[in-house]
Amino acid sequence: MKNIFILGSCVTRDAFELEVAKDYKIVNYLARTSIASSFHPAAVSHLNLSGVASPFQKRMIENDLFKKTKAELLKTEFDWLIIDLIDERFNLYLSEPGELFTLSSELMEQVDLPMRGETIKSGSDDFFKYWCDGWDDFVAFAKENNFAHKILINKVYWTNDLFGGGHVVDDKHKNWIDQNNFWLGRLYEYIVSHGGVQFLEYNQELFLADNKHKWGKQPYHYYEGFYIEFIRKLNFINNIANKTIDLSCAPKTLNFDINKNYSNDNFIAFKGSSESAIHIQIILTLASGKNVEKRELLYSIKYYPDIAEDVFLNMGYALSALSDVGYFKYIPTEPYSVYDRVLDIYIPQGVEIAVISIKEFYPKGKTIILNATASLSLIE
């Protein structure tokens, strides 16, 4: 059983109600708050919350106003901290004394705002500045308390497409969705540019809203297939941890088993080093049938935490439009023969885990992996 801390919204929370998520337990859930507010230093203590009837809503508002997120993170034992940014759609409020808090719908409907101040619109440059300050403080806090490696960003977008056909809003109002997706993209870009966390990413066609969703029809209330895919990706991340080869105690040359059916479990994971970069040379012995053509296999690589795109491109990787592939290189294949292919893998200094997956690429014939060995060297 893996313990999950959610800092986000129902986009993440709803998936854990499915049977496929039975191996996970939610140990804490904080919603209705912006990163900008959660990690702002000035708490708000003079708002009257007696009109908030729901205990859950009151707890969420108090968490945002009183800046309890750090304390909640410290007191909760979790395996993964999953963050989604859907609630960054709410505006912020900056009071004259310099307090910053989230104008969630629950707060706006049930709490009077007697103090003077200004509303900071979601998507604005001012909001972005406060959000970046909050994110930087959060990442520093995570590193200081040794849980940065447990952070997963659930990289979701709004959609106007309904499962089964139709749209959430008419064309006249679609700009509302586009603007929010542009805003999310800006926040994701900032996270990527500063590195240090992992993303759960999806193919665009999975973003389908559910007209019968229990919380109602919204551009971020998805159909069940999306939540199933989210759990599948989370399972994959957990599986990596169980199948990682620690290079610090490995021999210079090692043999290892690899799934020969090119399934989702067909990957090799290597632990990186904080002190030096690592070069790994993987030698695959392949056997191909007579109908095999020149490019029927590829391998993709994923680093945890993520690294900048230009590093991949400088190493000769291409970026696939499919999120399950990501950055990849082709493995040349040849028909009706047994042969070796060499994969040169580079693990930059500071990368915790490198995952190499081998996949078929529209095969005309059959290629199987007979053997796999790896040799490694440190790059000073």
ZADREN-983131 format. One record per atom (N, C-alpha, C, O, CB): residue in one letter; x, z, y. Coordinates in steps of 0.001 Angstrom, whole numbers, plus 500000, padded with zeros to 6 digits. Glycine has a CB too. Layout:
ZADREN-983131
AXZY...
***
This chain:
ZADREN-983131
M500839500000498802M500000500000500000M500875500000501250M501719500880501420M499050501222500005K500675499012502124K501436498906503358K500599499420504529K499426499070504661K501879497448503601N501203500244505371N500523500811506527N500649499880507732N501743499422508061N501093502198506858I499516499606508388I499457498642509479I499026499333510766I498013500033510800I498494497490509137F499805499130511819F499442499558513172F499079498292513940F499881497362514011F500622500362513883I497869498246514519I497426497071515279I497382497417516762I496711498366517169I496030496579514789L498095496647517557L497994496702519007L497456495343519425L498215494393519619L499389497038519703G496147495263519559G495568493944519784G494063493973519857G493484494620520729G495994493006518705S493423493261518926S491973493064519018S491377492826517631S492055492941516610S491644491877519952C490088492490517631C489387492183516383C489960490943515704C489765490752514504C487898491986516651V490664490099516456V491308488923515872V492197489322514704V492254488626513690V492129488175516931T492886490442514852T493729490967513776T492960491956512912T493062491926511686T494979491637514353R492201492820513542R491511493900512817R490552493380511751R490486493950510662R490746494770513794D489814492319512036D488763491857511119D489312491391509775D488621491489508761D487984490730511759A490535490891509754A491097490366508507A491222491450507439A491137491152506248A492463489740508769F491422492694507846F491677493757506888F490403494294506238F490464495220505429F492408494877507564E489257493723506583E488011494073505913E487766493209504677E486843493473503906E486846493937506879L488588492181504487L488418491274503357L489038491859502090L489937492698502156L489040489909503669E488551491410500945E489068491876499658E490539491502499491E491290492240498854E488240491288498505V490959490380500046V492351489938499897V493327490868500622V494538490779500420V492508488512500425A492798491759501466A493659492675502221A493685494076501620A494030495040502303A493197492752503664K493326494190500357K493195495511499732K494514496267499626K494512497481499425K492602495365498361D495639495568499758D496944496222499648D497445496753500984D498596497177501097D497957495259499077Y496571496729502008Y496972497190503335Y496026498275503833Y494842498296503497Y497007496017504327K496574499167504637K495784500250505224K496061500312506718K497215500408507135K496108501614504546I495005500257507525I495163500389508972I495310501872509306I494397502660509058I493950499755509739V496440502245509859V496702503650510188V496517503923511674V496438505082512080V498114504038509765N496446502873512493N496147503046513907N495722501696514478N496198500645514049N497377503623514678Y494825501748515444Y494302500529516047Y494054500796517523Y493223501633517875Y492997500055515333L494775500083518392L494610500205519834L494210498853520401L494913497858520223L495908500723520505A493066498829521089A492524497588521639A492130497805523097A492278498900523640A491304497099520809R491627496741523718R491123496780525096R492204497202526090R491917497874527080R489936497734525194T493429496811525823T494521497185526709T495508496036526825T495753495311525861T495227498454526204S496067495882528008S497103494883528239S498474495515528038S498667496703528298S496982494279529659I499417494714527577I500809495163527491I501284495641528861I502046496603528958I501726494024526964A500831494966529921A501219495340531281A500798496762531606A501542497506532246A500610494378532291S499600497141531162S499084498480531435S499633499521530464S500024500613530878S497573498473531373S499662499191529189S500088500157528165S501483500708528434S501766501870528146S500056499509526791F502353499862528991F503741500273529187F504102500387530664F505265500268531049F504674499290528506H503077500621531478H503294500931532893H503504502432533035H502850503204532333H502092500450533772P504392502868533918P504734504293533956P503681505215534561P503685506413534277P505979504460534710A502771504681535395A501849505551536120A500519505686535395A499765504719535280A501619505020537527A500234506893534903A498962507165534233A497855507387535257A498117507763536399A499087508389533310V496614507151534834V495431507344535684V494665508537535131V494313508558533952V494520506048535730S494406509529535976S493783510752535459S492525511166536211S491955512216535914S494769511875535506H492078510367537177H490985510828538045H489731509954537931H488924509922538859H491454510855539494L489557509255536824L488327508505536590L487384509323535714L487820510007534788L488632507137535933N486129509249536005N485108509975535248N484653509118534063N484033508070534248N483896510347536162L484964509573532847L484627508812531638L483412509381530918L483156509018529770L485812508786530690S482661510263531565S481527510902530890S480431509905530538S479610510176529661S480952512002531762G480407508763531204G479369507775530929G479681506866529761G478862506014529419G479138506949532135V480850507019529129V481229506183527982V480680506836526719V481171507879526288V482793506002527891A479666506219526130A478962506832525006A479711506685523684A479736507618522881A477589506227524875S480313505541523453S480963505266522170S482303506001522066S483158505835522937S481173503750521990P482503506814521011P483803507481520834P484966506487520735P486045506741521271P483772508351519582F484746505350520047F485806504350519935F486149503768521299F487323503672521657F485389503231518976Q485128503379522063Q485385502798523373Q486061503802524304Q486947503442525080Q484084502302523993K485637505058524221K486248506088525066K487718506278524703K488564506432525583K485490507423524928R488018506269523406R489406506434522973R490268505266523446R491419505463523837R489478506560521443M489716504049523413M490467502886523869M490724502953525378M491828502654525833M489716501598523515I489710503343526150I489864503442527605I490867504540527953I491711504360528831I488498503725528284E490773505675527265E491716506773527516E493142506356527179E494081506686527904E491325508015526700N493296505643526094N494635505181525724N495236504316526819N496418504439527143N494589504402524409D494413503437527389D494904502548528438D495186503323529725D496243503144530331D493890501427528705L494267504171530145L494421504893531409L495546505920531354L496331506045532294L493121505582531776F495617506654530244F496562507771530139F497917507360529557F498802508197529377F495961508865529286K498072506062529266K499343505506528764K499805506239527498K500913506772527432K500439505595529857K498921506246526501K499202506958525260K499876506094524193K500249506602523136K497930507518524711T500033504807524455T500502503900523399T501852504320522829T502040504301521613T500598502482523935K502788504696523685K504106505109523193K503995506318522275K504631506365521222K505040505427524364A503190507290522675A503020508489521846A502378508141520507A502749508701519475A502166509536522583E501411507213520519E500755506802519281E501745506102518354E501719506307517141E499563505877519583L502611505283518924L503617504587518119L504599505568517482L505035505367516349L504375503575518980L504941506616518204L505906507583517693L505325508487516612L506038508899515697L506427508425518823K504053508793516712K503468509747515767K502897509082514511K502520509770513562K502380510535516454T502831507746514503T502216507018513389T503291506397512506T504201505734513003T501257505925513913E503188506609511212E504092505961510265E503491504621509849E502379504572509324E504348506868509018F504220503543510082F503695502211509768F504791501327509212F505972501497509514F503072501562511011D504366500371508386D505282499360507860D505371498152508776D506426497534508916D504845498922506471W504224497820509410W504185496683510326W503376497050511558W502328497688511464W503588495434509636L503884496636512721L503146496714513971L502724495295514319L503556494465514684L504004497368515120I501427495019514207I500928493660514442I500279493608515821I499383494390516138I499909493229513331I500754492673516624I500295492528518010I499615491178518182I500159490150517778I501477492673519008D498436491177518778D497863489919519257D497542490081520738D497372491200521223D496581489522518440L497461488981521444L497360488995522909L495993488559523422L495858488189524589L498419488101523502I494988488600522571I493656488151522985I493113488983524141I492426488445525009I492690488212521805D493401490277524175D492876491120525250D493626490960526564D493312491639527541D492916492557524831E494618490067526600E495254489747527878E494339488876528738E494725488455529829E496599489036527646R493137488608528253R492143487881529051R491526488775530121R490968488278531099R491041487318528146F491624490099529941F491056491028530921F491949491104532166F493173491006532077F490882492436530295N491305491281533333N492065491481534565N492704492874534578N492361493741533774N491152491295535801L493630493060535501L494230494364535752L493729494907537092L493223494160537929L495782494271535741Y493878496214537275Y493570496831538565Y494770497636539018Y495282498468538270Y492303497730538477L495221497395540238L496341498131540825L495808498967541975L495372498429542993L497473497165541311S495845500291541812S495341501189542851S496367501336543969S497536500995543794S494997502569542256E495934501834545092E496850502024546221E498001502972545889E499116502761546365E496087502554547422P497759504027545073P498900504879544692P499870504216543703P500923504780543406P498385506162544088G499523503016543188G500428502313542284G500095502460540817G500923502147539962G501801502783542505E498887502934540508E498453503018539106E497969501642538652E497352500905539422E497322504089538926L498253501310537406L497869500006536860L497091500226535573L497544500963534698L499119499106536607F495922499594535444F495159499729534211F494339498474533950F494179497622534824F494247500958534275T493820498378532720T493112497187532253T491636497268532603T490988498284532349T493288497013530741L491108496209533180L489681496144533493L488931495545532304L488391494442532377L489429495305534784S488916496303531214S488191495853530022S486696495845530314S486233496505531244S488506496764528797S485951495098529519S484500495036529720S483869496406529535S482902496738530221S483863494028528752E484407497218528607E483864498563528371E484057499448529600E483156500201529971E484536499211527142L485221499361530228L485466500169531419L484612499689532589L484038500504533311L486951500127531796M484524498386532779M483784497834533913M482293498174533844M481647498382534871M483968496323533968E481759498228532628E480322498463532462E479939499931532545E478783500251532822E479867497910531146Q480899500838532307Q480524502245532141Q481266503224533050Q480962504417533038Q480751502641530733V482224502751533831V483045503650534643V483076503146536087V483294501959536334V484490503756534066D482853504071537049D482975503734538460D484441503753538870D485222504572538386D482156504709539329L484805502839539770L486177502763540264L486179503165541744L486071502307542620L486774501321540065P486303504464542021P486178504928543413P487417504680544262P487316504611545487P485869506392543427M488595504543543631M489823504425544421M489989503022544998M489422502053544493M491037504778543564R490779502935546067R491080501644546656R492180500961545861R493031501602545245R491489501797548128G492130499649545899G493151498900545186G492796497430545147G491944496962545902G493330499440543772E493456496707544259E493210495273544157E493130494841542703E493806495391541834E494304494488544881T492295493851542459T492191493260541137T493269492189540976T493452491339541848T490780492664540909I493981492243539844I495016491254539532I494475490360538426I494274490810537298I496372491942539101K494244489124538743K493576488204537836K494446487861536627K495644487607536753K493193486937538574S493815487860535458S494485487387534250S494906485940534438S494123485111534901S493568487531533013G496152485639534075G496668484285534237G497410484050535528G498019482995535704G495564483325534146S497374485013536442S498040484847537733S499527485185537627S499966485811536662S497370485731538797D500288484766538625D501720485078538651D501960486571538791D502901487104538204D502406484335539792D501116487256539567D501269488711539713D501048489412538375D501798490317538010D500283489259540769F500012488988537647F499759489556536320F500970489312535424F501420490216534721F498476488942535685F501492488094535453F502627487745534600F503828488642534890F504526489056533965F503009486274534796K504073488945536157K505194489814536515K505008491201535891K505928491733535269K505325489926538057Y503820491781536057Y503576493113535479Y503631493061533951Y504100493997533303Y502204493661535942W503143491950533388W503158491827531929W504586491752531409W504913492409530421W502368490589531484C505431490973532045C506833490862531615C507541492211531718C508324492574530840C507577489808532462D507264492954532792D507844494299532922D507398495178531757D508198495915531181D507435494947534272G506109495091531417G505589495889530309G506196495488528979G506542496345528165G504089495765530238W506328494166528752W506907493692527492W508364494135527362W508790494583526297W506809492157527398D509119494008528441D510525494415528403D510657495905528089D511527496311527319D511211494094529742D509792496707528688D509826498147528428D509458498439526977D510067499293526332D508870498891529380F508458497725526472F508034497911525078F509157497562524110F509428498329523186F506797497054524775V509817496420524300V510883496002523389V512039496999523427V512600497340522386V511382494589523751A512394497463524620A513463498463524732A513075499740523999A513903500353523325A513769498772526215F511811500139524134F511303501331523444F511344501144521931F511716502062521199F509867501645523898A510961499949521459A510969499661520020A512383499715519460A512607500263518381A510350498286519744K513337499146520192K514725499178519735K515273500598519727K515969501001518795K515596498289520618E514954501346520766E515429502725520878E514920503588519733E515601504511519288E514997503326522210N513707503278519255N513091504082518200N513076503369516847N512353503771515936N511676504446518594N513871502322516724N514165501675515440N512944501103514714N512828501225513494N514839502655514544F512034500479515468F510949499778514781F510780498336515267F509764497705514977F509648500534514970A511761497811516001A511664496427516487A511529495441515335A510844494426515463A512891496070517333H512181495733514207H512131494830513051H510767494836512368H510510494008511494H513204495214512045K509890495760512758K508561495846512150K507490495120512971K506323495099512583K508168497304511976I507877494532514092I506904493903514989I506564492494514507I507456491691514235I507447493856516434L505280492206514407L504787490866514086L503816490435515176L502889491172515512L504100490834512681I504026489240515731I503112488688516721I502137487748516022I502543486743515438I503887487949517849N500866488075516083N499825487221515522N499514486138516560N498726486352517481N498532488053515145K500144484975516393K500134483934517433K498860483090517332K498825482055516666K501390483026517311V497838483558518002V496528482907517931V496193482232519256V496760482550520302V495434483927517562Y495258481296519180Y494756480600520365Y493226480552520313Y492619480664519247Y495354479158520460W492628480385521478W491190480176521552W490861478778520999W491712477889520963W490679480335523025T489620478618520577T489181477321520073T487778477010520576T486974477912520811T489219477292518534N487503475739520736N486136475329521057N485439474716519853N484283474304519951N486139474338522211D486125474650518725D485567474022517526D484944475064516606D485538476105516324D486652473239516776L483743474762516148L483040475636515220L483254475182513783L483304473984513503L481548475674515547F483378476135512882F483429475812511458F482106475163511050F481033475705511312F483710477090510602G482193474008510412G480992473287510022G480518472286511059G479534471581510835G479904474253509741G481214472214512203G480846471250513234G480231471901514459G479664472991514386G479889470244512672G480352471220515577G479812471738516827G480879472424517659G482050472468517281G478680472700516550H480452472969518817H481381473572519758H480875474924520250H479676475204520240H481615472640520938V481812475742520674V481472477060521215V480801476911522573V479780477548522836V482732477948521332V481368476072523440V480789475811524765V480695474307524970V481330473536524251V481642476471525900D479906473894525946D479795472458526224D481031471986526996D481829472797527467D478495472148527030D481172470683527114D482358470093527736D482567470576529168D483699470656529645D482252468583527720K481476470896529845K481567471322531242K482329472647531389K482934472913532428K480165471461531838H482290473476530329H482925474795530395H484187474890529529H484770475967529403H481933475861529966K484607473776528937K485765473807528049K487047474193528778K487976474717528164K485943472460527389N487102473937530091N488291474284530864N488599475781530786N489757476187530883N488111473863532320W487563476593530611W487719478051530439W488617478350529239W489493479213529308W486333478736530254I488391477633528145I489204477817526942I490613477291527154I491584477943526771I488558477116525744D490730476122527759D492049475529528004D492904476432528884D494100476585528637D491903474150528656Q492304477029529903Q493046477903530812Q493565479143530073Q494701479569530287Q492153478324531998N492736479711529213N493166480889528463N494265480547527463N495167481352527231N491980481514527736N494195479367526874N495260478951525952N496566478677526689N497644478959526166N494834477704525177F496475478134527889F497685477948528707F498313479302529015F499535479452528975F497355477193530028W497485480272529319W497951481627529621W498626482257528396W499702482845528508W496773482508530093L497991482132527240L498604482654526014L499942481976525748L500913482635525377L497663482457524814G499991480664525936G501236479934525720G502351480435526626G503506480518526208G501018478451525945R502011480767527858R503015481291528793R503568482633528309R504770482881528403R502407481447530201L502699483487527797L503140484789527284L503993484622526033L505023485280525889L501930485686526980Y503564483739525122Y504353483493523905Y505740482951524259Y506736483345523652Y503616482501522973E505802482065525220E507096481494525617E508041482577526116E509239482537525837E506903480426526703Y507509483537526848Y508357484631527337Y508895485454526171Y510072485812526148Y507570485538528309I508031485752525206I508465486529524043I509562485781523285I510586486362522925I507269486824523107V509336484480523046V510320483672522309V511645483619523056V512706483744522445V509788482245522081S511591483435524370S512822483288525154S513666484548525132S514879484486525328S512493482925526586H513035485693524894H513771486959524850H514080487403523426H514835488353523222H512983488042525557G513489486709522421G513840486927521017G513520488324520511G512944489153521215G515290486660520820G513918488555519260G513863489890518688G512630490244517893G512579491328517312G513998490842519740V511607489357517840V510409489668517072V510003488459516220V510439487332516453V509252490084518015Q509159488737515230Q508688487699514319Q507283487246514719Q506492488015515265Q508699488211512861F507000485970514429F505686485404514703F504981485028513404F505619484586512449F505809484177515617L503671485205513373L502813484600512362L502135483413513034L501331483593513949L501755485633511779E502458482191512582E501982480984513237E501067480194512302E501141480325511081E503167480116513689Y500204479374512900Y499158478695512141Y499072477225512520Y499417476837513636Y497810479374512367N498607476413511577N498251475037511886N496992475035512754N496098475861512577N498034474211510584Q496942474105513682Q495866474074514673Q494481474005514031Q493524474575514556Q496056472891515602E494373473312512901E493050473122512301E492443474409511759E491257474434511429E493137472113511195L493228475476511659L492691476761511194L491917477488512284L491142478396511984L493817477650510692F492110477109513532F491409477780514619F489999477197514746F489746476274515519F492191477635515958L489109477767513966L487693477388513978L486860478642514182L487016479626513457L487286476657512655A485975478604515170A485109479753515433A483936479770514465A483532478737513930A484601479729516884D483395480973514252D482285481166513322D481011481413514108D480899482401514834D482566482340512352N480061480518513961N478787480646514678N478012481880514238N477132482355514956N477934479400514465K478343482409513037K477630483576512499K478541484809512437K478291485733511662K477076483260511095H479572484816513239H480505485948513243H479768487231513617H478870487216514459H481678485692514227K480149488336512990K479421489599513210K479528490095514653K478675490862515099K479948490672512266W480560489673515390W480697490071516792W480135489013517741W480231489151518960W482162490334517121G479548487954517172G478975486915518006G479882485697518127G481043485730517718G478678487464519371K479348484638518685K480082483369518834K480995483442520053K480528483518521190K479098482167518965Q482297483417519800Q483297483423520860Q484468482536520436Q484651482300519242Q483777484876521170P485252482049521368P486373481154521015P487474481826520202P488360481143519689P486977480588522267Y487433483152520075Y488449483897519326Y487833484696518175Y488475485594517629Y489208484837520262H486592484372517807H485965484948516613H485952483863515545H485082482992515531H484502485481516913Y486943483934514643Y487214482826513740Y486409482909512442Y485807483931512113Y488685482779513422Y486430481796511730Y485789481756510418Y486689482437509389Y487870482667509651Y485484480293509996E486139482756508231E486842483580507245E488150482962506774E489103483684506481E485954483823506058G488208481643506698G489419480985506223G490645481321507051G491752481402506519G489220479505506214F490459481519508352F491599481901509195F492126483266508789F493336483447508649F491199481908510684Y491234484227508598Y491665485585508264Y492345485630506888Y493284486397506676Y490461486546508292I491867484814505977I492511484734504652I493938484207504798I494859484705504151I491691483818503690E494118483188505659E495453482640505881E496362483670506553E497553483741506249E495372481367506734F495812484453507452F496587485522508089F497126486503507044F498299486873507083F495721486271509122I496273486918506118I496708487847505067I497730487181504155I498681487827503717I495501488340504240R497543485898503866R498517485182503033R499892485187503692R500904485398503024R498054483730502780K499925484956504989K501197484960505705K501813486360505725K503029486507505608K501003484449507138L500979487376505871L501481488744505845L502031489086504463L503056489759504349L500372489732506238N501355488625503420N501866488823502058N503240488173501889N504130488732501248N500878488248501023F503396486989502471F504670486274502367F505795487071503022F506894487164502476F504561484884503014I505514487648504201I506511488466504897I506906489663504035I508085490010503958I505967488945506265N505929490293503390N506228491430502511N507040490994501303N507935491709500851N504934492106502052N506721489818500785N507428489296499616N508897489020499938N509774489212499095N506750488016499111I509152488571501156I510532488329501585I511354489607501461I512481489588500967I510569487807503039A510775490713501915A511502491988501879A511884492373500456A512912493013500237A510658493099502508N511050491980499480N511315492337498084N512301491393497402N512822491717496335N510024492353497309K512569490221498005K513390489202497342K514637488834498145K515217487767497943K512563487957497095T515044489714499050T516184489411499913T517504489772499231T517647490860498673T516056490162501244I518465488848499282I519807489074498750I520672489681499846I520848489085500908I520434487749498216D521209490867499586D522075491546500551D523497491007500392D524173491304499407D522038493103500351L523942490218501362L525247489562501255L526413490535501387L527531490224500975L525368488490502307S526159491710501960S527255492661502136S527760493210500809S528899493670500720S526814493804503025C526928493165499786C527356493671498481C527300492583497405C527395492877496213C526484494856498067A527144491321497834A527091490215496876A528491489680496612A529355489775497484A526176489087497393P528737489122495431P530018488458495174P530133487185496004P529146486699496555P530173488133493673K531349486651496086K531560485446496874K530784484249496337K530405483354497093K533028485118496919T530550484238495034T529731483201494420T528687483877493550T529018484769492769T530597482205493590L527435483467493672L526402484093492872L525404483056492394L525136482064493072L525696485187493666N524861483306491212N523764482519490681N522462483241491005N522433484472491031N523921482291489144F521401482511491249F520122483166491504F519004482286490975F519134481067490859F519930483453493017D517890482958490658D516710482247490161D515924481692491337D515858482307492401D515818483179489300I515333480534491136I514467479955492150I513273479320491450I513416478661490421I515233478912493022N512110479529492021N510890478961491462N510994477441491416N511334476813492419N509660479392492284K510711476858490285K510893475407490118K509612474614490358K509582473404490132K511409475111488726N508554475287490815N507275474604490995N506934474356492462N505838473885492766N506176475407490353Y507865474670493385Y507678474438494811Y506406475110495340Y505672474537496145Y507630472944495089S506169476326494873S505006477082495325S505377477866496573S506493477749497079S504488478030494213N504424478681497075N504697479491498257N505761480553497991N506353481086498929N503421480153498737D506008480862496717D507036481841496375D508415481212496216D509376481900495872D506659482557495103N508517479925496461N509772479212496243N510663479332497470N510751478407498278N509507477733495914F511324480477497604F512223480660498725F513390481550498306F513333482270497309F511478481264499929I514445481471499106I515615482327498942I515788483053500262I515777482420501318I516914481505498544A515947484352500225A516122485136501448A517466485839501420A517833486463500424A514979486162501615F518195485735502516F519505486363502631F519510487327503812F518974487031504880F520613485296502793K520121488476503599K520263489448504674K521456489070505541K522542488801505029K520427490880504109G521246489049506875G522302488693507795G523181489881508150G523129490929507507G521716488101509039S523992489694509190S524950490718509599S524900490895511109S524752489923511850S526379490350509144S525022492129511559S525085492408512996S526497492228513537S526707492251514750S524597493828513283E527467492048512640E528870492012513049E529473490610513058E530443490358513774E529675492885512143S528911489703512275S529490488357512213S528442487355511747S527439487721511135S530715488329511269A528694486086512049A527864485011511508A528276484747510059A529379485106509646A527995483711512369I527391484123509296I527640483894507867I527375482428507546I526384481852507995I526746484823506980H528260481840506773H528059480490506257H527787480584504759H528562481177504008H529299479578506549I526667479984504338I526294479970502923I526203478524502470I525566477698503123I524943480722502678Q526836478226501361Q526760476893500767Q525991477013499456Q526478477593498485Q528193476278500535I524780476456499444I523931476498498255I524070475174497510I523887474103498089I522439476773498633I524390475255496239I524512474057495402I523328474023494444I523162474910493606I525874474040494616L522519472997494580L521366472790493702L521687471704492689L522163470630493056L520106472415494520T521433471973491436T521500470934490412T520082470454490148T519220471226489728T522176471460489095L519851469170490400L518511468601490339L518425467551489235L519412466899488897L518124467987491692A517237467406488689A516952466330487727A515696465604488193A514658466232488403A516772466892486261S515785464275488355S514672463492488878S514217462440487881S515019461885487130S515061462831490188G512911462174487887G512342461134487048G512532459755487649G513077459609488742G510879461395486819K512083458762486935K512391457382487325K511631456903488554K512061455940489190K512097456465486185N510511457540488916N509730457083490063N510110457760491374N509509457492492414N508279457307489799V511099458630491320V511499459379492509V512141458454493542V512930457573493201V512471460508492130E511782458673494830E512379457900495918E513415458742496664E513758459835496215E511289457404496892K513920458242497804K515119458812498416K514903460155499119K515840460946499227K515671457842499394R513676460425499602R513459461662500360R512203462349499844R511146462268500469R513340461374501887E512317463023498709E511147463669498137E511245465189498137E510334465870497666E510936463182496739L512341465721498660L512477467166498825L512947467464500244L513598466637500882L513465467758497779L512611468644500723L513160469138501977L513353470638501856L512768471288500989L512237468787503180Y514179471174502734Y514257472635502818Y514047473056504267Y514536472417505198Y515628473160502281S513314474137504430S513062474680505763S513765476013505895S514050476677504898S511545474833506031I514043476402507125I514748477659507368I514009478448508440I513513477890509418I516221477401507791K513951479746508232K513296480653509164K514168481884509326K514610482474508340K511868481038508675Y514416482271510569Y515200483467510847Y514285484591511321Y513319484352512045Y516288483175511900Y514594485803510913Y513885486992511380Y514898487959511977Y515805488391511266Y513087487667510221P514784488316513249P513798487794514196P514091486347514587P515147485803514266P513760488667515442D513129485734515292D513268484335515687D514460484134516612D514886485056517307D511994483848516366I514989482919516610I516054482544517530I515596481356518355I514554480763518076I517364482217516770A516369481010519364A515983479954520295A515939478589519609A516681478335518660A516950479913521473E515062477717520101E514867476394519504E516141475563519536E516424474829518589E513754475651520225D516919475670520619D518103474811520726D519145475117519656D519951474252519313D518729474960522098V519137476350519123V520071476687518042V519736475869516800V520632475343516140V520024478208517721F518447475763516479F518029474939515341F518414473477515554F518971472833514664F516512475059515121L518113472970516731L518357471553517004L519850471237516964L520255470175516492L517772471161518368N520663472168517464N522115471953517434N522662471932516008N523714471346515756N522821473039518239M521952472570515077M522374472573513682M521789471394512908M521995471283511700M521970473877513019G521058470509513601G520557469300512965G519203469417512313G518808468530511556G521507468862511968Y518470470500512587Y517136470654512009Y516105469936512877Y516251469862514097Y516771472151511863A515073469413512242A513923468847512941A512777469840512848A512745470675511944A513515467459512344L511831469752513784L510680470659513793L509443469932513294L509019468937513882L510435471225515209S508867470430512206S507651469847511650S506430470306512443S506425471392513022S507500470226510164A505402469471512463A504138469861513089A503389470881512239A502448471514512719A503260468631513323L503796471049510982L503152471998510075L503831473357510184L505041473463509987L503199471485508616S503060474401510498S503654475723510701S504278476270509425S505221477059509495S502607476695511213D503770475864508249D504344476337506988D505719475729506708D506462476241505871D503403476017505842V506058474654507395V507366474019507225V508321474487508307V509399474993507998V507240472487507253G507948474329509571G508819474748510663G510039473849510771G509913472627510680G509252476196510471Y511227474434510964Y512462473669511087Y512978473298509699Y513027474142508805Y513531474472511869F513361472034509521F513685471564508182F514751470474508201F515041469875509237F512437471051507497K515328470233507014K516175469074506731K515738468484505397K515268469206504518K517696469465506706Y515894467175505248Y515590466535503971Y516718466782502968Y517883466904503343Y515366465022504165I516353466852501695I517315466890500592I517257465522499917I516243465188499304I516999468067499566P518317464726500014P518273463381499398P518041463467497889P518654464282497201P519586462616499681T517163462628497394T516878462577495957T517170461174495434T517189460207496195T515399462973495666E517398461077494134E517669459768493531E517008459690492159E516936460695491451E519200459516493415P516528458517491778P515718458404490569P516522458492489274P517681458082489202P514971457115490595Y515873459035488271Y516305458972486879Y517750459444486680Y518560458756486059Y516160457560486368S518059460642487224S519425461147487092S519464462656487298S518517463268487791S520357460451488095V520605463235486897V520905464644487150V522049464680488153V523056463999487955V521274465419485819Y521920465452489217Y522902465400490294Y522876466712491084Y521945467509490966Y522626464193491228D523917466913491888D524019468102492733D523739467747494187D524046466646494646D525412468745492599R523154468694494894R522990468582496335R523457469888496977R523209470972496448R521505468266496712V524128469776498108V524694470941498796V523907471205500082V523719470305500902V526208470721499112L523451472449500248L522785472878501476L523734473800502232L524118474853501723L521422473596501169D524110473408503436D524962474253504273D524071475078505206D523399474538506085D525986473389505092I524082476382504996I523212477286505739I524063478164506650I525058478749506222I522358478155504775Y523660478243507896Y524368479076508872Y523430480191509316Y522306479925509742Y524859478230510101I523887481442509219I523107482596509667I523805483179510895I524869483783510761I522959483676508524P523234483013512076P523883483534513289P524041485053513255P523277485759512598P523081483133514523Q525021485522513957Q525230486964514087Q523995487612514705Q523435487099515675Q526487487264514944G523575488739514139G522421489460514658G521114489142513972G520143489883514122G522281489184516086V521068488038513211V519867487716512437V519756488688511264V520729488900510540V519902486236511931E518582489276511075E518406490256510006E518174489586508652E518754489994507646E517242491181510330I517328488560508632I517009487863507381I516884486372507654I516273485962508641I515698488416506747A517465485564506777A517296484112506811A516559483699505543A516948484084504441A518679483373506932V515502482920505698V514675482504504569V514743480995504425V514429480258505361V513210482970504751I515152480538503252I515242479106502971I514190478759501927I514176479327500836I516677478708502479S513314477828502266S512246477400501362S512464475942500981S512797475115501831S510849477593502017I512276475630499709I512424474256499214I511042473718498853I510286474350498115I513389474195497974K510728472535499392K509387471980499223K509468470507498849K510436469817499169K508558472161500508E508429470042498164E508299468611497900E507772467903499149E507028468483499941E507361468356496689F508176466628499310F507742465834500448F507102464546499933F507788463557499673F508934465525501401Y505785464576499792Y505011463423499312Y505696462732498127Y506063461561498229Y504802462416500452P505872463434497020P506655462872495905P505929461740495180P504717461791494971P506996463967494910K506694460726494805K506190459658493939K506512459957492473K505860459448491562K506792458295494353G507528460790492270G507923461194490928G508132462696490879G507636463425491738G509198460458490487K508867463159489875K509073464585489695K510557464914489737K511367464289489054K508457465057488378T510904465926490566T512263466453490622T512211467943490335T511424468667490944T512926466174492004I513046468406489410I513082469831489092I514459470396489420I515458469676489430I512736470072487602I514490471694489689I515735472400489975I516240473006488673I515591473878488094I515532473501491073L517394472547488217L517972473057486974L518794474318487210L518827475214486367L518838471991486321N519462474379488371N520348475517488617N520569475661490117N520491474684490862N521707475342487874A520844476883490552A521149477131491963A522245478172492061A522138479245491466A519889477593492737T523294477869492802T524373478823493062T524656478836494552T524310477895495267T525659478464492255A525282479897495016A525630479996496435A527003480606496587A527366481529495858A524589480826497204S527768480091497533S529030480701497929S528927481051499400S528251480353500156S530245479752497654L529585482121499817L529412482585501176L530743482929501807L531709483267501122L528492483781501212S530777482837503134S531956483224503888S531523483734505248S530536483257505809S532943482044504028L532256484698505781L531977485239507104L532656484384508154L533758483881507935L532441486703507213I532004484217509295I532560483444510403I532913484425511508I532028484987512154I531553482344510913E534181484625511721E534631485615512713E534431485089514131E534751485782515097E536116485974512488
***
